[in-house]
Amino acid sequence: MAGAMALTGTIAALAQPVMAEEPTILLYGDSLLAGLGLSADESLMGQLQATMDAKGIEATLVNASVSGDTTADGLARLDWTLGDAPDAVMLGLGANDMLQGLPAADARANLEAILARLEALDLPVLLLGMKANRGLGADYVDAFDAIYPELALEHGALLYPFFLEGVALDPALNQPDRLHPNAKGVATIVAGMMPLVEQLVQRVEP
């Protein structure tokens, strides 16, 4: 009898539906995504995860962003980073290329290689766009600003056109360096990004 009861219990346990793990979304970028100068709760990852949780969006953020990274740095460490494969990626690189005046063509080529690799792995991507400092000249501005919408279209990625939309150049929303958003600035960014974040999660294969 005891054996029969144990067998019945085992069968019942096996019949229980297996709860799937939440999909993971990789934040892959530079100091803007790494949260330079901010606490964990104030950072993009902290505020975005809290907002997702509050909205019932079942996904877990994993941050692999490195302050100071250029697009070349991001490309160089991509395969290593993807060792623990995520289910989707938020890609935010290029600001340091622009700040250093690196050729827009090189930034484009590096981002294209990253997107091609992610596309080959069938990973949905939200591309976080950046815009060039207008003081760099019209030719550079035109070439750099075109990178993100064109690559998003070519690779079928979701696009948030300008990561610092509504935040750039506003002293009230930036840290003293005027380059990195403060906690209020990050909150503005998160609010702007959320509709696309929801779409990104929807693109993850069940």
Backbone as CSV, one residue per row, in Angstrom:
resi,resn,N_x,N_y,N_z,CA_x,CA_y,CA_z,C_x,C_y,C_z
1,MET,0.829,-1.206,0.000,0.000,0.000,0.000,0.862,1.253,0.000
2,ALA,1.903,1.221,0.880,2.776,2.392,0.960,3.460,2.638,-0.377
3,GLY,3.876,1.521,-1.039,4.531,1.665,-2.333,3.593,2.249,-3.362
4,ALA,2.337,1.799,-3.318,1.347,2.307,-4.268,1.110,3.795,-4.047
5,MET,1.039,4.188,-2.767,0.812,5.599,-2.469,1.990,6.444,-2.941
6,ALA,3.214,5.910,-2.751,4.397,6.642,-3.190,4.395,6.797,-4.703
7,LEU,4.020,5.721,-5.407,3.963,5.767,-6.859,2.929,6.776,-7.331
8,THR,1.762,6.768,-6.643,0.713,7.732,-6.994,1.204,9.154,-6.798
9,GLY,1.936,9.379,-5.697,2.464,10.710,-5.435,3.466,11.129,-6.487
10,THR,4.297,10.182,-6.918,5.291,10.488,-7.948,4.629,10.863,-9.260
11,ILE,3.604,10.094,-9.633,2.877,10.370,-10.876,2.222,11.737,-10.798
12,ALA,1.644,12.055,-9.646,0.994,13.358,-9.484,2.004,14.493,-9.608
13,ALA,3.193,14.253,-9.033,4.227,15.292,-9.098,4.668,15.510,-10.538
14,LEU,4.829,14.402,-11.259,5.243,14.511,-12.653,4.189,15.195,-13.502
15,ALA,2.943,15.066,-13.094,1.854,15.655,-13.866,1.730,17.159,-13.656
16,GLN,2.390,17.672,-12.594,2.299,19.103,-12.332,2.997,19.877,-13.452
17,PRO,2.416,20.987,-13.881,3.060,21.762,-14.932,4.393,22.322,-14.452
18,VAL,5.381,22.272,-15.330,6.705,22.794,-15.013,6.710,24.300,-15.252
19,MET,7.089,25.075,-14.226,7.116,26.527,-14.350,8.356,26.945,-15.121
20,ALA,8.156,27.626,-16.213,9.278,28.084,-17.021,9.988,29.238,-16.311
21,GLU,11.307,29.274,-16.469,12.059,30.375,-15.899,11.759,31.656,-16.662
22,GLU,11.843,32.778,-15.955,11.639,34.059,-16.620,12.728,34.282,-17.659
23,PRO,12.378,34.865,-18.797,13.408,35.192,-19.786,14.374,36.233,-19.232
24,THR,15.598,36.165,-19.676,16.603,37.134,-19.265,16.869,38.118,-20.399
25,ILE,16.997,39.388,-20.041,17.302,40.434,-21.004,18.656,41.026,-20.643
26,LEU,19.576,40.982,-21.582,20.932,41.459,-21.362,21.030,42.946,-21.671
27,LEU,21.497,43.732,-20.706,21.848,45.127,-20.954,23.301,45.141,-21.397
28,TYR,23.544,45.613,-22.617,24.890,45.541,-23.191,25.285,46.912,-23.705
29,GLY,26.086,47.608,-22.905,26.436,48.955,-23.309,27.614,49.495,-22.532
30,ASP,27.594,50.822,-22.335,28.692,51.531,-21.679,28.216,52.079,-20.336
31,SER,28.819,53.193,-19.881,28.504,53.727,-18.556,27.055,54.156,-18.413
32,LEU,26.401,54.520,-19.513,25.004,54.938,-19.441,24.118,53.788,-18.986
33,LEU,24.465,52.589,-19.398,23.708,51.403,-18.978,24.292,50.787,-17.719
34,ALA,25.598,50.996,-17.495,26.239,50.424,-16.314,25.817,51.136,-15.039
35,GLY,25.363,52.394,-15.165,24.903,53.127,-13.997,25.989,53.903,-13.288
36,LEU,26.948,54.424,-14.040,28.050,55.184,-13.450,27.525,56.334,-12.592
37,GLY,28.034,56.401,-11.349,27.674,57.488,-10.457,26.355,57.322,-9.729
38,LEU,25.694,56.193,-9.924,24.379,55.956,-9.327,24.399,54.712,-8.450
39,SER,23.489,54.652,-7.500,23.322,53.431,-6.712,22.642,52.372,-7.581
40,ALA,22.645,51.149,-7.103,22.015,50.057,-7.853,20.537,50.351,-8.106
41,ASP,19.855,50.888,-7.114,18.429,51.182,-7.262,18.178,52.351,-8.217
42,GLU,19.107,53.306,-8.262,18.940,54.480,-9.114,19.302,54.215,-10.564
43,SER,20.092,53.194,-10.818,20.618,52.919,-12.157,19.518,52.505,-13.122
44,LEU,19.868,52.470,-14.385,18.907,52.033,-15.397,18.400,50.630,-15.088
45,MET,19.304,49.730,-14.768,18.878,48.358,-14.472,17.933,48.328,-13.279
46,GLY,18.277,49.049,-12.215,17.449,49.039,-11.020,16.075,49.619,-11.258
47,GLN,16.021,50.777,-11.906,14.727,51.427,-12.126,13.901,50.696,-13.178
48,LEU,14.562,50.182,-14.202,13.833,49.458,-15.238,13.264,48.154,-14.705
49,GLN,14.060,47.421,-13.915,13.557,46.170,-13.344,12.387,46.433,-12.410
50,ALA,12.491,47.489,-11.599,11.399,47.815,-10.678,10.124,48.175,-11.441
51,THR,10.268,48.904,-12.531,9.105,49.281,-13.333,8.488,48.065,-14.008
52,MET,9.335,47.180,-14.531,8.842,45.958,-15.150,8.095,45.099,-14.130
53,ASP,8.669,44.971,-12.946,8.017,44.174,-11.900,6.658,44.767,-11.540
54,ALA,6.601,46.092,-11.433,5.350,46.756,-11.064,4.282,46.567,-12.133
55,LYS,4.707,46.431,-13.383,3.771,46.252,-14.492,3.454,44.778,-14.745
56,GLY,4.062,43.893,-13.977,3.821,42.469,-14.173,4.513,41.901,-15.390
57,ILE,5.575,42.554,-15.856,6.348,42.065,-17.001,7.357,41.055,-16.485
58,GLU,7.179,39.811,-16.847,7.991,38.739,-16.280,9.263,38.548,-17.094
59,ALA,10.292,39.260,-16.707,11.605,39.143,-17.326,12.632,39.665,-16.333
60,THR,13.834,39.109,-16.408,14.905,39.476,-15.497,16.036,40.137,-16.264
61,LEU,16.456,41.295,-15.799,17.552,42.014,-16.442,18.889,41.504,-15.927
62,VAL,19.848,41.407,-16.833,21.229,41.047,-16.501,22.116,42.108,-17.121
63,ASN,22.974,42.741,-16.311,23.769,43.849,-16.823,25.192,43.411,-17.142
64,ALA,25.577,43.569,-18.406,26.944,43.277,-18.840,27.552,44.516,-19.483
65,SER,27.181,45.683,-18.966,27.677,46.943,-19.504,28.970,47.340,-18.799
66,VAL,29.870,47.987,-19.538,31.175,48.372,-19.009,31.422,49.848,-19.296
67,SER,31.651,50.612,-18.246,31.930,52.034,-18.421,33.165,52.231,-19.302
68,GLY,33.050,53.158,-20.234,34.164,53.460,-21.121,34.190,52.670,-22.406
69,ASP,33.357,51.658,-22.528,33.377,50.821,-23.725,32.999,51.594,-24.980
70,THR,33.757,51.365,-26.027,33.387,51.802,-27.371,32.689,50.641,-28.073
71,THR,32.236,50.878,-29.287,31.629,49.782,-30.052,32.651,48.682,-30.321
72,ALA,33.913,49.059,-30.520,34.959,48.053,-30.752,35.156,47.185,-29.511
73,ASP,35.131,47.814,-28.334,35.245,47.047,-27.088,34.074,46.089,-26.940
74,GLY,32.879,46.573,-27.244,31.698,45.734,-27.127,31.749,44.547,-28.063
75,LEU,32.229,44.769,-29.280,32.355,43.680,-30.241,33.389,42.667,-29.768
76,ALA,34.496,43.157,-29.210,35.585,42.266,-28.803,35.174,41.311,-27.687
77,ARG,34.276,41.739,-26.806,33.903,40.880,-25.669,32.544,40.209,-25.851
78,LEU,31.965,40.340,-27.024,30.599,39.854,-27.224,30.468,38.355,-27.030
79,ASP,31.296,37.570,-27.709,31.146,36.114,-27.631,31.341,35.614,-26.206
80,TRP,32.280,36.199,-25.481,32.490,35.811,-24.086,31.254,36.134,-23.256
81,THR,30.690,37.307,-23.487,29.509,37.728,-22.719,28.320,36.821,-22.994
82,LEU,28.203,36.352,-24.219,27.072,35.512,-24.594,27.237,34.062,-24.160
83,GLY,28.264,33.788,-23.354,28.445,32.418,-22.868,27.226,31.928,-22.106
84,ASP,26.647,32.783,-21.280,25.365,32.488,-20.633,24.286,33.176,-21.468
85,ALA,23.757,32.448,-22.408,22.908,33.045,-23.436,21.661,33.702,-22.849
86,PRO,21.455,34.995,-23.156,20.225,35.665,-22.748,19.098,35.321,-23.721
87,ASP,17.917,35.825,-23.435,16.777,35.619,-24.332,16.506,36.835,-25.205
88,ALA,17.079,37.976,-24.841,16.928,39.210,-25.616,18.026,40.162,-25.163
89,VAL,18.251,41.201,-25.960,19.352,42.131,-25.678,18.897,43.568,-25.874
90,MET,19.290,44.437,-24.937,19.190,45.883,-25.125,20.600,46.377,-25.404
91,LEU,20.826,46.864,-26.599,22.162,47.234,-27.051,22.310,48.748,-27.048
92,GLY,23.250,49.245,-26.230,23.447,50.686,-26.126,24.910,51.065,-26.148
93,LEU,25.521,51.035,-27.326,26.919,51.414,-27.496,27.044,52.498,-28.562
94,GLY,28.126,53.259,-28.471,28.391,54.279,-29.482,28.670,55.650,-28.918
95,ALA,28.212,55.908,-27.695,28.422,57.235,-27.111,29.903,57.552,-26.966
96,ASN,30.707,56.566,-26.557,32.131,56.823,-26.370,32.861,56.980,-27.698
97,ASP,32.410,56.289,-28.731,32.969,56.517,-30.068,32.785,57.984,-30.451
98,MET,31.568,58.471,-30.234,31.249,59.854,-30.592,32.050,60.847,-29.750
99,LEU,32.127,60.616,-28.446,32.842,61.534,-27.567,34.337,61.580,-27.886
100,GLN,34.870,60.478,-28.384,36.281,60.428,-28.754,36.519,60.836,-30.202
101,GLY,35.438,61.148,-30.923,35.571,61.544,-32.317,36.038,60.428,-33.223
102,LEU,35.767,59.176,-32.831,36.156,58.044,-33.678,35.299,58.018,-34.935
103,PRO,35.825,57.482,-36.022,35.079,57.497,-37.285,33.696,56.856,-37.158
104,ALA,32.694,57.548,-37.664,31.330,57.024,-37.630,31.234,55.712,-38.405
105,ALA,32.004,55.592,-39.465,31.972,54.365,-40.267,32.444,53.162,-39.452
106,ASP,33.440,53.382,-38.586,33.928,52.281,-37.747,32.878,51.886,-36.705
107,ALA,32.236,52.892,-36.093,31.178,52.605,-35.121,30.057,51.808,-35.779
108,ARG,29.721,52.208,-36.972,28.658,51.507,-37.700,29.043,50.057,-37.980
109,ALA,30.267,49.859,-38.441,30.719,48.503,-38.771,30.720,47.615,-37.532
110,ASN,31.157,48.156,-36.400,31.175,47.371,-35.164,29.767,47.022,-34.697
111,LEU,28.874,48.001,-34.725,27.488,47.739,-34.323,26.826,46.752,-35.277
112,GLU,27.143,46.869,-36.551,26.559,45.935,-37.517,27.021,44.513,-37.239
113,ALA,28.301,44.357,-36.880,28.814,43.024,-36.556,28.154,42.464,-35.302
114,ILE,27.930,43.311,-34.306,27.249,42.872,-33.085,25.825,42.439,-33.400
115,LEU,25.120,43.258,-34.169,23.732,42.938,-34.504,23.642,41.675,-35.353
116,ALA,24.591,41.490,-36.253,24.584,40.279,-37.076,24.771,39.039,-36.219
117,ARG,25.641,39.139,-35.216,25.868,38.006,-34.318,24.612,37.696,-33.511
118,LEU,23.961,38.736,-32.992,22.742,38.531,-32.215,21.615,37.992,-33.100
119,GLU,21.557,38.482,-34.329,20.541,38.004,-35.266,20.750,36.525,-35.587
120,ALA,22.004,36.125,-35.733,22.303,34.725,-36.025,21.872,33.808,-34.890
121,LEU,21.832,34.355,-33.681,21.399,33.588,-32.516,19.899,33.726,-32.252
122,ASP,19.204,34.408,-33.150,17.755,34.631,-33.028,17.392,35.355,-31.740
123,LEU,18.220,36.307,-31.335,17.948,37.077,-30.129,17.271,38.394,-30.492
124,PRO,16.077,38.652,-29.977,15.433,39.941,-30.204,16.286,41.056,-29.605
125,VAL,16.323,42.201,-30.291,17.183,43.304,-29.860,16.389,44.601,-29.806
126,LEU,16.636,45.360,-28.738,16.197,46.750,-28.657,17.452,47.593,-28.761
127,LEU,17.591,48.320,-29.861,18.762,49.153,-30.105,18.508,50.540,-29.528
128,LEU,19.419,50.962,-28.654,19.290,52.259,-27.988,20.143,53.264,-28.730
129,GLY,19.493,54.151,-29.456,20.203,55.069,-30.324,20.926,56.178,-29.582
130,MET,21.904,56.753,-30.266,22.672,57.875,-29.737,22.780,58.913,-30.853
131,LYS,22.934,60.166,-30.445,23.105,61.252,-31.412,24.430,61.950,-31.147
132,ALA,25.023,62.457,-32.218,26.325,63.102,-32.113,26.208,64.525,-31.590
133,ASN,27.239,64.938,-30.888,27.365,66.340,-30.486,27.387,67.211,-31.740
134,ARG,26.515,68.194,-31.770,26.402,69.029,-32.970,27.667,69.817,-33.264
135,GLY,28.543,69.954,-32.262,29.796,70.655,-32.464,30.814,69.878,-33.274
136,LEU,30.513,68.609,-33.576,31.443,67.791,-34.355,31.342,68.031,-35.857
137,GLY,30.411,68.862,-36.261,30.289,69.182,-37.686,29.189,68.400,-38.367
138,ALA,28.627,69.026,-39.397,27.458,68.457,-40.061,27.729,67.090,-40.672
139,ASP,28.895,66.901,-41.272,29.188,65.627,-41.924,29.226,64.487,-40.906
140,TYR,29.897,64.742,-39.791,29.984,63.694,-38.763,28.614,63.440,-38.157
141,VAL,27.892,64.513,-37.860,26.563,64.375,-37.255,25.648,63.560,-38.160
142,ASP,25.642,63.878,-39.439,24.774,63.155,-40.371,25.140,61.676,-40.441
143,ALA,26.452,61.393,-40.500,26.892,59.999,-40.616,26.604,59.222,-39.340
144,PHE,26.863,59.833,-38.190,26.675,59.131,-36.924,25.203,58.928,-36.613
145,ASP,24.414,59.975,-36.763,22.993,59.879,-36.407,22.249,58.855,-37.266
146,ALA,22.747,58.611,-38.477,22.071,57.670,-39.384,22.321,56.218,-39.011
147,ILE,23.340,55.965,-38.187,23.732,54.584,-37.884,22.576,53.778,-37.308
148,TYR,21.935,54.315,-36.289,20.977,53.525,-35.504,19.677,53.224,-36.255
149,PRO,19.018,54.222,-36.861,17.789,53.865,-37.590,18.049,52.941,-38.769
150,GLU,19.188,53.132,-39.445,19.469,52.282,-40.600,19.777,50.845,-40.192
151,LEU,20.568,50.672,-39.128,20.882,49.311,-38.686,19.674,48.612,-38.079
152,ALA,18.849,49.353,-37.362,17.638,48.748,-36.803,16.747,48.223,-37.920
153,LEU,16.628,48.991,-38.976,15.810,48.574,-40.117,16.417,47.355,-40.804
154,GLU,17.735,47.368,-40.989,18.401,46.267,-41.689,18.317,44.954,-40.912
155,HIS,18.338,45.039,-39.588,18.399,43.821,-38.772,17.093,43.512,-38.030
156,GLY,16.063,44.266,-38.306,14.773,43.981,-37.690,14.740,44.210,-36.199
157,ALA,15.579,45.128,-35.716,15.623,45.410,-34.280,14.626,46.506,-33.930
158,LEU,14.130,46.452,-32.706,13.369,47.571,-32.175,14.333,48.731,-31.958
159,LEU,13.831,49.960,-32.073,14.707,51.128,-31.951,14.128,52.165,-31.009
160,TYR,14.917,52.533,-30.006,14.644,53.723,-29.206,15.588,54.784,-29.757
161,PRO,15.086,55.739,-30.534,15.950,56.570,-31.378,17.073,57.304,-30.656
162,PHE,16.809,57.810,-29.432,17.838,58.562,-28.718,17.735,58.235,-27.242
163,PHE,18.736,57.538,-26.730,18.693,57.065,-25.353,18.497,58.199,-24.355
164,LEU,19.062,59.362,-24.636,18.996,60.497,-23.719,17.869,61.470,-24.063
165,GLU,16.864,61.005,-24.773,15.727,61.853,-25.148,15.082,62.462,-23.906
166,GLY,14.936,63.793,-23.926,14.313,64.489,-22.811,15.217,64.693,-21.615
167,VAL,16.463,64.224,-21.728,17.402,64.284,-20.606,18.667,65.066,-20.960
168,ALA,19.170,64.858,-22.165,20.424,65.491,-22.584,20.371,67.008,-22.402
169,LEU,21.445,67.555,-21.850,21.654,69.003,-21.686,20.775,69.645,-20.614
170,ASP,19.985,68.854,-19.911,19.151,69.406,-18.840,19.885,69.220,-17.512
171,PRO,20.378,70.306,-16.898,21.143,70.179,-15.650,20.363,69.480,-14.539
172,ALA,19.053,69.633,-14.531,18.245,69.027,-13.468,18.167,67.509,-13.588
173,LEU,18.491,66.985,-14.750,18.354,65.552,-14.994,19.686,64.850,-15.200
174,ASN,20.778,65.598,-14.989,22.103,65.026,-15.208,23.001,65.215,-14.000
175,GLN,23.991,64.346,-13.913,25.015,64.489,-12.901,25.900,65.698,-13.247
176,PRO,26.765,66.127,-12.328,27.576,67.322,-12.579,28.417,67.281,-13.850
177,ASP,28.752,66.084,-14.345,29.553,66.011,-15.577,28.753,66.349,-16.827
178,ARG,27.441,66.481,-16.671,26.525,66.825,-17.771,26.475,65.756,-18.868
179,LEU,27.048,64.611,-18.600,27.057,63.513,-19.567,26.194,62.334,-19.130
180,HIS,26.128,62.108,-17.817,25.425,60.940,-17.293,24.176,61.371,-16.550
181,PRO,23.044,60.748,-16.831,21.800,61.122,-16.140,21.862,60.819,-14.658
182,ASN,21.186,61.642,-13.871,21.018,61.340,-12.460,19.793,60.448,-12.299
183,ALA,19.386,60.187,-11.072,18.262,59.271,-10.841,16.985,59.757,-11.526
184,LYS,16.740,61.070,-11.481,15.548,61.611,-12.144,15.662,61.468,-13.658
185,GLY,16.858,61.660,-14.172,17.055,61.480,-15.603,16.816,60.054,-16.044
186,VAL,17.305,59.105,-15.243,17.079,57.691,-15.558,15.588,57.375,-15.540
187,ALA,14.862,57.951,-14.581,13.408,57.725,-14.524,12.734,58.215,-15.797
188,THR,13.205,59.333,-16.335,12.667,59.853,-17.592,12.951,58.891,-18.737
189,ILE,14.167,58.359,-18.766,14.546,57.410,-19.812,13.706,56.139,-19.723
190,VAL,13.551,55.616,-18.526,12.771,54.382,-18.327,11.336,54.576,-18.797
191,ALA,10.744,55.711,-18.451,9.362,55.981,-18.875,9.258,56.007,-20.395
192,GLY,10.251,56.588,-21.048,10.215,56.647,-22.504,10.428,55.301,-23.164
193,MET,11.250,54.469,-22.547,11.608,53.175,-23.131,10.558,52.095,-22.930
194,MET,9.727,52.214,-21.899,8.895,51.094,-21.477,8.039,50.477,-22.582
195,PRO,7.388,51.271,-23.446,6.595,50.610,-24.500,7.430,49.678,-25.380
196,LEU,8.679,50.071,-25.643,9.549,49.229,-26.466,10.079,48.040,-25.676
197,VAL,10.297,48.218,-24.383,10.719,47.101,-23.539,9.619,46.029,-23.527
198,GLU,8.378,46.460,-23.429,7.267,45.507,-23.462,7.233,44.765,-24.791
199,GLN,7.472,45.480,-25.886,7.511,44.821,-27.192,8.664,43.832,-27.278
200,LEU,9.814,44.186,-26.685,10.970,43.288,-26.707,10.645,41.981,-25.997
201,VAL,10.021,42.070,-24.825,9.662,40.860,-24.086,8.676,40.015,-24.877
202,GLN,7.772,40.671,-25.582,6.787,39.943,-26.389,7.449,39.180,-27.540
203,ARG,8.624,39.649,-27.962,9.326,38.992,-29.068,10.089,37.744,-28.627
204,VAL,10.243,37.573,-27.332,10.967,36.396,-26.829,10.134,35.150,-27.076
205,GLU,10.768,34.138,-27.622,10.059,32.883,-27.893,9.612,32.246,-26.578
206,PRO,8.357,31.790,-26.500,7.864,31.160,-25.260,8.596,29.856,-24.972
